[in-house]
Amino acid sequence: MNEVSAPSQSLDNVKLIYVLYLASILLGITSIIGLIMAYVNKNGDEGLSNNHYRFQIRTFWISLLYGVICIVTMPLFGLGILLTLALLVWFIVRCVKGLKAVGEQREIEDVTTWLV
């Protein structure tokens, strides 16, 4: 019975982190809470939940880098605004892709991608 509840609990945490990431679009700080949860819960490089934790951690840091690029390019005739919209779409797509994979109880195929 404990074997069934442990993976379920782990996947619930994975789902919660994706939801925190999506909530950060409006609230901001929740992505940092999600990042901390992902680091705390990640305990290796194998397994379904660890695959998602790695994907979530990379999503945070890559989005932070892309966000800095967006801020730097703001003065360039609206390029920063277009890049910010692209970043928002990219971030949402990655989170939805992760939530869908968790719902199907499968790993993310290419965790190391910088794209979607």
C-alpha positions in Angstrom: 0.0 0.0 0.0 2.9 2.4 0.7 4.3 1.6 -2.8 1.1 3.0 -4.4 0.9 6.2 -2.4 4.6 7.1 -2.8 4.5 7.5 -6.6 1.2 9.2 -6.4 2.5 11.7 -3.9 5.6 12.3 -6.0 3.4 13.0 -9.1 1.2 15.3 -7.1 4.3 17.3 -6.2 5.3 17.4 -9.9 1.8 18.6 -10.9 1.8 21.2 -8.1 5.1 22.6 -9.4 3.7 23.0 -12.9 0.7 24.8 -11.5 2.9 27.1 -9.5 4.9 27.9 -12.6 1.7 28.8 -14.5 0.4 30.8 -11.5 3.7 32.8 -11.6 2.5 34.4 -14.8 0.1 36.4 -12.7 1.7 36.2 -9.2 5.4 36.1 -10.0 6.9 34.6 -6.8 5.3 31.2 -7.1 7.8 30.1 -9.7 10.6 30.5 -7.1 8.6 28.3 -4.7 8.2 25.7 -7.5 11.9 25.8 -8.2 12.8 25.2 -4.6 10.3 22.3 -4.4 11.8 20.8 -7.5 15.4 21.0 -6.1 14.3 19.6 -2.7 12.3 16.7 -4.3 14.9 15.8 -7.0 17.0 12.9 -5.7 18.6 11.5 -8.8 18.5 11.4 -12.5 16.3 8.3 -12.9 12.6 7.8 -12.6 9.5 9.5 -13.8 9.3 12.3 -11.2 13.0 13.1 -11.4 12.7 13.4 -15.1 10.0 16.1 -14.6 11.9 17.8 -11.8 14.9 18.2 -14.1 12.6 19.5 -16.8 11.1 22.0 -14.4 14.4 23.2 -13.1 15.7 23.7 -16.6 12.4 25.5 -17.6 12.9 28.0 -14.7 16.5 28.8 -15.5 16.1 29.0 -19.2 13.1 31.2 -18.9 15.1 33.5 -16.5 17.8 33.8 -19.2 15.3 34.5 -21.9 13.6 37.0 -19.6 16.9 38.9 -19.2 17.4 38.9 -23.0 13.8 40.3 -23.3 14.6 43.1 -20.8 17.9 44.0 -22.6 16.2 44.2 -26.0 13.3 46.3 -24.8 14.7 49.6 -26.1 15.2 48.1 -29.6 12.0 49.2 -31.3 9.6 46.8 -29.6 11.8 43.8 -30.1 11.7 43.1 -26.4 7.9 43.1 -26.3 7.7 40.6 -29.1 10.4 38.4 -27.4 8.5 38.7 -24.1 5.3 37.4 -25.8 7.3 34.6 -27.4 8.7 33.8 -24.0 5.2 33.7 -22.4 4.0 31.3 -25.1 7.1 29.1 -24.7 6.7 29.0 -20.9 3.0 28.1 -21.1 3.6 25.4 -23.7 6.4 23.8 -21.7 4.2 23.7 -18.5 1.2 22.3 -20.4 3.5 19.7 -22.1 4.8 18.7 -18.7 1.3 18.5 -17.2 0.1 16.4 -20.1 3.0 14.0 -19.7 2.4 13.7 -15.9 -1.3 13.0 -16.6 -0.2 10.2 -19.0 2.4 9.1 -16.5 5.3 9.3 -19.0 8.6 11.1 -19.0 9.5 14.1 -21.1 11.3 12.9 -24.2 14.0 15.5 -24.4 14.6 17.1 -21.1 17.7 19.0 -22.2 16.0 20.9 -25.0 16.0 24.7 -25.0 13.0 24.8 -27.1 9.6 23.2 -26.5 
